[in-house]
Amino acid sequence: MKRDLFYKEIIRRNESRLRRKISKTIFSGIHADDIYQDLCLHILNKIRAEEEGTLSRWESESWLLSVTGNFCIDVLRKLKSSKRKG
């Protein structure tokens, strides 16, 4: 429960930055809101699985933006590979 509250506070403080990072990274017609929701679930799962000693890194804006950038790159890779198969 404590980690869920931690997650909510991090998302509340950084929502606009995360959305901006997504919109700068994803240029296609994909809905940024869908990616933002998927990113939030990704971050929640990572925070829940994080070891206690390294949990504080999630408070860093640069860490969150790095995670967001990597997540967007993964989304683009999946889209690219699905276009090749189709």
RAJOWO-V944899 format. One record per residue. N is the residue number from 1. D_CENTER is the distance of its C-alpha to the mean C-alpha in Angstrom with 2 decimals. Layout:
n=N d_center=D_CENTER
n=N d_center=D_CENTER
This chain:
n=1 d_center=20.33
n=2 d_center=19.92
n=3 d_center=16.41
n=4 d_center=15.50
n=5 d_center=17.03
n=6 d_center=15.27
n=7 d_center=11.84
n=8 d_center=13.30
n=9 d_center=14.61
n=10 d_center=11.57
n=11 d_center=9.80
n=12 d_center=13.28
n=13 d_center=13.80
n=14 d_center=10.77
n=15 d_center=10.13
n=16 d_center=12.21
n=17 d_center=10.83
n=18 d_center=7.22
n=19 d_center=9.23
n=20 d_center=11.59
n=21 d_center=9.49
n=22 d_center=8.50
n=23 d_center=12.22
n=24 d_center=13.49
n=25 d_center=11.97
n=26 d_center=12.71
n=27 d_center=16.40
n=28 d_center=17.68
n=29 d_center=18.49
n=30 d_center=15.31
n=31 d_center=14.41
n=32 d_center=11.49
n=33 d_center=11.58
n=34 d_center=11.17
n=35 d_center=8.06
n=36 d_center=6.71
n=37 d_center=8.28
n=38 d_center=7.11
n=39 d_center=3.35
n=40 d_center=5.51
n=41 d_center=7.73
n=42 d_center=6.03
n=43 d_center=5.67
n=44 d_center=9.10
n=45 d_center=10.54
n=46 d_center=9.91
n=47 d_center=11.46
n=48 d_center=14.20
n=49 d_center=15.04
n=50 d_center=15.08
n=51 d_center=18.64
n=52 d_center=20.14
n=53 d_center=21.05
n=54 d_center=17.65
n=55 d_center=15.80
n=56 d_center=16.55
n=57 d_center=14.32
n=58 d_center=11.32
n=59 d_center=13.47
n=60 d_center=13.39
n=61 d_center=11.83
n=62 d_center=12.19
n=63 d_center=10.38
n=64 d_center=7.19
n=65 d_center=7.83
n=66 d_center=8.71
n=67 d_center=5.78
n=68 d_center=4.03
n=69 d_center=7.57
n=70 d_center=8.09
n=71 d_center=5.76
n=72 d_center=7.68
n=73 d_center=10.72
n=74 d_center=10.67
n=75 d_center=10.70
n=76 d_center=13.49
n=77 d_center=15.30
n=78 d_center=15.49
n=79 d_center=16.85
n=80 d_center=19.26
n=81 d_center=20.56
n=82 d_center=21.10
n=83 d_center=23.08
n=84 d_center=25.21
n=85 d_center=26.05
n=86 d_center=26.87
